Amino acid sequence: MARRRKGRPIDGVLLLNKTAGMSSNHALQRAKRLFFAAKAGHTGSLDPLATGLLPLCFGEATKFSQFLLDAEKGYQSTFRLGVVTSTGDAEGEVLHESDASGVTREQVERALEQFVGDIEQVPPMFSALKLNGQPLYKLAREGKEVERKPRPVTIHRIDLLDFRPGPQAEIDVEVLCTKGTYIRTLAEDVGQALDCGARVERLHRTRSGPFDVANAVSLEALEAERGEGMAELLDHHLLPADTPVAALPALVLPADSAYYFRQGNPVMDPQVYRLGDEGDMVRVFGESTASSEEPRFLGLGELDDEGRVAPKRLVAASVPQ
């Protein structure tokens, strides 16, 4: 007999403002319990040291979490110059210290410029990347180090927000980058460019795709709002299940076409030619009915050159809009 999933079958996206000191999975599990959700997943982990935006997907929204995993990210971070640690941040063992009091703001600005654009980064050992199924951070905790190949990333912008000189000077930066960019590695590389070493002192994610941390809510606020009440009290914080793919064009199908689309069949529609080219993805909705004033999200479809849209990822029939 199949095991019944515990929790409510709710669907949507929660913009969580993670506090320092907890893993992304710990934050996810606490949020899942608060919403009494049957299914949930996060969209790209944050280090325990890091704070800020952590979008969480519930229910059918988890089917589209990859779109947020692949989205560009924004960070604000403080780099401390003159100190190198085993993890690249303030939690690691200090490996080397030097005097950074001779570093100037102009030198920092020139160093940062070197890393804007398409670059390659060597992932840190303290990362969730896996080797033969084993996360690198587990190997690192055992004192092991393995060769890591450089990976291409793009840093669209690095803004120097503040520079505080001294033996262990600090710089505040704002970074806009592609997925897979390690800010700890960026700090170490900047420290090498300045010939004094550096580590991340503080890391705060401000953006993930279209979302801003200004619109996120903390676990503490959710716990205070719910109190001893029912989990439904928090549902107004959830964005629609199609939020991770909201940038894609929308196609609303009439009832007959929507029925066959839900059965896994490609359907013809005159709107297809104006929505994109062959191979493009669209959000597909069923038209509103007497029982539902809003179109119902059906899933993602792929356009072809014959005026059809084919199902690529469908959601359960119960997902509301």
Secondary structure as GFF3:
##gff-version 3
##sequence-region A 1 321
A	DSSP	beta_strand	12	18	.	.	.	ID=ss1
A	DSSP	alpha_helix	24	35	.	.	.	ID=ss2
A	DSSP	beta_strand	40	42	.	.	.	ID=ss3
A	DSSP	beta_strand	51	58	.	.	.	ID=ss4
A	DSSP	three_ten_helix	59	64	.	.	.	ID=ss5
A	DSSP	alpha_helix	65	69	.	.	.	ID=ss6
A	DSSP	beta_strand	73	81	.	.	.	ID=ss7
A	DSSP	beta_strand	83	85	.	.	.	ID=ss8
A	DSSP	beta_strand	94	97	.	.	.	ID=ss9
A	DSSP	alpha_helix	105	113	.	.	.	ID=ss10
A	DSSP	beta_strand	117	121	.	.	.	ID=ss11
A	DSSP	beta_strand	130	131	.	.	.	ID=ss12
A	DSSP	beta_strand	134	135	.	.	.	ID=ss13
A	DSSP	alpha_helix	136	141	.	.	.	ID=ss14
A	DSSP	beta_strand	151	164	.	.	.	ID=ss15
A	DSSP	beta_strand	170	177	.	.	.	ID=ss16
A	DSSP	alpha_helix	183	193	.	.	.	ID=ss17
A	DSSP	beta_strand	198	208	.	.	.	ID=ss18
A	DSSP	beta_strand	211	212	.	.	.	ID=ss19
A	DSSP	three_ten_helix	213	215	.	.	.	ID=ss20
A	DSSP	alpha_helix	219	226	.	.	.	ID=ss21
A	DSSP	three_ten_helix	231	237	.	.	.	ID=ss22
A	DSSP	three_ten_helix	243	245	.	.	.	ID=ss23
A	DSSP	beta_strand	250	253	.	.	.	ID=ss24
A	DSSP	alpha_helix	255	262	.	.	.	ID=ss25
A	DSSP	beta_strand	267	268	.	.	.	ID=ss26
A	DSSP	alpha_helix	272	275	.	.	.	ID=ss27
A	DSSP	beta_strand	281	286	.	.	.	ID=ss28
A	DSSP	beta_strand	296	303	.	.	.	ID=ss29
A	DSSP	beta_strand	308	314	.	.	.	ID=ss30
###
